[in-house]
Amino acid sequence: MKLLVLWEVIGAKWRALLAGALAGPSMLLTGHKTQHTSLAIYILMRASVLASRCGIKSKRFGNICKPLTWSHGDIFLMCLSSSQILSAYILKQESLPPSYKSFLNKHGGKDVVILEGVKQIASGLPFTNLGLIEKYYKSAGIDIKLDPNMKVPCSIIHANQSCTGHGISFLLQAYARALPVYIPVYLVPALIVHRENLSNRPYTILGKSILGTARSSLFLSVYCTSAWLWTCLLFRIFKRCNIPMVAAGTFPTGMALAIEKKSRRMEISLYCFARAIESFFTCLDDVGYLPQSLKIKRIDIAVFSLSTAIIMHCYAQERDVFRSKYLNVLDWVFGVPPPPCETPRCKKDEIDTSEAFTFGATKIA
């Protein structure tokens, strides 16, 4: 009875927010000792996007949220993420989730002994593995003698190659590594989602899939290549290598996201930003800079509860801030029949269709 009274007091406007918050502890169903920090932070990023869209619409917060309307905000977010993620890839891999660390090690294209050598010079530590690096290059047919007094790690990164020559050869190798990642991403939907239209429009559907695969593979390969090119350039200009240099050199790497299709950029940048936040706070905790108040035992549940509260509130009160595909999924999950057209994109398409019809009718008349 008390719960019913509380439900009435809260009011219809905020019930969805409370329901979303109460849904957060459902994460415990996966196990009391199993943490899902990465998932919780990613859902928080999705909730933040919805909250920012609500803020842009609001008269009270519209001016504050104006920077969020930047057309290239997704690329800037990717640059911020890259600075943390790629710095961690070189300097502190243990701060990254195991699966993501494995992905970076594969597409970063460098052996662990090379990364350790770069880490040592950037951290100001004495070299302990130059012999292993020389042995690694010798096994690849490259005879090199590394200078223990070197100021920049270019010879560690690409041996006897020039920075430009290394960039060209690395790009070709990176593209070959990226293709197997994106072929299933584009081919599977073409065969499953568009299977009915595949027989009618095979060239159109398969052509888009091939173009998408080539484009996304180019993004990933340019992203990985530019990480080494930018850092080498910065090391050469300032003739030194340290942690701030690594962070600064990996920042512009995020600009490679401009190669991707606009509709995919925000998804990619949010995914990477979630990983960057997790890595950043892990690094702060390891060096003792994280306040005790933030060291919650199950922080993933608290973050997930906050995120689901925001998402459910927006779903109930501000449905037009959702992309149509996400709104359709939520409507399907909750069994809610959606109105014919309510998302901004859907309304725009409806207006464009209406204008085209009116223009055509006028022309015929």
C-alpha positions, 0 to 999 in steps of 0.5 A: 500500500505504501508503495502505491502511495509513493508511486502516486506522489512521485507523479507520472512525469518521474515514474519512468525515471524511478523505474529505470533506476530500480532496474539497474540492480538487475545486473546482479543476475549475472553474478554477484562477483561479475563486474560489467564496468565497460558495459555500464559506462557505455550505457551511460554514454548513450544516456548522456547523448539523450540527456544532451539532446533534451538539454538542447531542446530546453529553453533553460539549458539550451545555451549551456548545451549549445557546444553539443550541437557542433557538427564535428563534435563526434571527431573531437570526442574521438580525439579525446578518446584516442589520447587516453586509449592509445597512450594506455596501449603504449604505457599501461595496457592493464588499464584496458579491458582484456578483449580491447587490449587484444584488439589493439595489440593486433591492429597496433601492429607492434610486438610487445617488446617494441611497446615495452621499449617505447614505454621505457623511454617515455617513462624515463626508465633505463632500457632493459630490453634493447637486446630483445628488440634487436633479436626481434628485428633480426628474426625478421631479417633486419640487422640493427644496433640500437643506441641506449642513449637515444632521445626518440624511439623511432629506431625502436618503432620502425628500425632502419625505415624512415618515418614516412616509409614506415607509414606507407608500409604500415598502412598497407599491412593495417588495411589487410588486417582491417578487412577481415574485421569489417567484412562480416559487419557489412556482409552479414546484414546484407545476407540476413536483413536485406535477403528479400531484396537481395534477389531484386537489387543484388548489385545495389545492396552488395555494392553498398556492402563492399563500399562500406567494408572498404571505407571502414577498413580504410578508417581503421588502417588510417587510424592505426597508421596515423597513431605512429606517424603523429607520435614520430613527427612530434618526437622528431620536432621536439627531439624528446619522448615523454608521457605528455608527448605520447598523449599529445601525439595520439590526440590527432589520431582521432581525426581519422574518424572523418573517413567513416560515414557520418551516421557511424561516427557518433557510435564509434566515438561513444564506444571509444570514449567509454573505454577511455573513461574506464582506462582513465579512472583505472590509471588514477586509481593505480597511482592513488589519485582517485578519491575514496568517495568514488571507490564504490565496490559495485560502481557498475551497478550505480552507473547502470542504474543512473543510465537506465533511469535517464534512458527510461525517463527520455523514453517516456517523456522525450521520445523524439530524442531517440534515433528511430532504430533505437526507439523501434527496439525499445517499443518492441521490447516493451510491446508499445505500438509506436506512432506512425512518425515521431523521431526527428529523422522520420519527421524530416523524411515525412516533410521531404516527401510531402514537399516533393509531392506538393512540388510534383502536383504543382508541376503537373497542374 
